[in-house]
């Protein structure tokens, strides 16, 4: 089923699509290396975000880069990463989209203590699912600045080779989308606690970047090449409508989970912060042809994100595009009639400096009581009732959810980690609570989360 991704419909509020604290960080021991661990050092670095400017921009990055190194492993392997904090701010790493392993979810203070400056925390978790994931800090109240200064990256979990045939391609392309707020001197603006962003659309940057450099990215491929594109939105708040020109894309996975291949409406996908899409498409078979990814402007002009040019000898023709099998670890059915039903009435800050309200009360975020508690294996439906004048992007940690239809008892034919709830609208999601622990549910517009649009639930 295709997305309804009309920008006009979205803005008009018609349907639209999104461990315990005992495991404390310890100071790193100089010169030691733990077997099998990849060390990620969070430290200051520079990025050439304004190419014509005399000076590079100072950023915070994993290994001093933004985005950080692409982490890659195979399904079923252990993700083993040692985070070393060389900054003056507390950190964690949240693995966006990964299921299970609550102790390793990286949400401070809910699932772990924050990693203090000079300290280290080791993450070890099994990669249950193949797909594209993100990694970034999640420290309540501090996440907008940590991510807005560049701490983010991509994680790829590859499918077993025996299942790759439907996704064979001539190129496996990763693109990390982002935006930046810079002053005229190329310095990151420091207004991370601005009330207008906390209660409005969030921190929207004016400079759009791809893979840490100003858009557009440029790539050359053989005429007729089949491209597997893995695309992630790493911005703090910008909901990106990504259009495809001179190519016909097929979505084959959404938020890390395979789905039946489908053509997006108007060749456009709506990518909210934290969202990931995998697409397959064939480039034109003519030499020197140009195809593009375009950021469709909302109250601004369209701008190119990536430009693909065909050069050289033509690639061999391939069979029709198909998707990989859907994840057998996810339920084929959710018994909605037996589900725990919970609604969240979401209200924006009433005045500058105040926080978001949930179900009529000021949110206590991760410090308050759980929204609900259920036994492992229970079906759950969550209703997000948005009373704000701006969209929210509600994200359920540790689980994959189905977006329920507005007018009947069906659901969309793909899994999500989060759902966009337009202004004044209500969206419902359903999932099976199959992972024990304390799980966050919050707005993936990071300024909203920091201002209290966050809560948690417990699976026993």
PyMOL commands that set and color helices and strands:
alter all, ss='L'
color gray80, all
select helices_A, chain A and resi 7-11+102-104+143-148+161-163+165-167+195-199+265-267+336-338+365-367+446-450
alter helices_A, ss='H'
color red, helices_A
select strands_A, chain A and resi 26-27+38-47+57-62+71-74+78-85+94-96+119-126+131-136+152-158+171-180+207-210+213-214+217-221+226-233+240-245+250-254+257-262+268-271+276-282+290-296+303-310+340-347+357-358+361-362+373-374+378-386+392-396+401-404+411-416+418-421+426-433+437-443+454-459
alter strands_A, ss='S'
color yellow, strands_A
deselect
rebuild
show_as cartoon
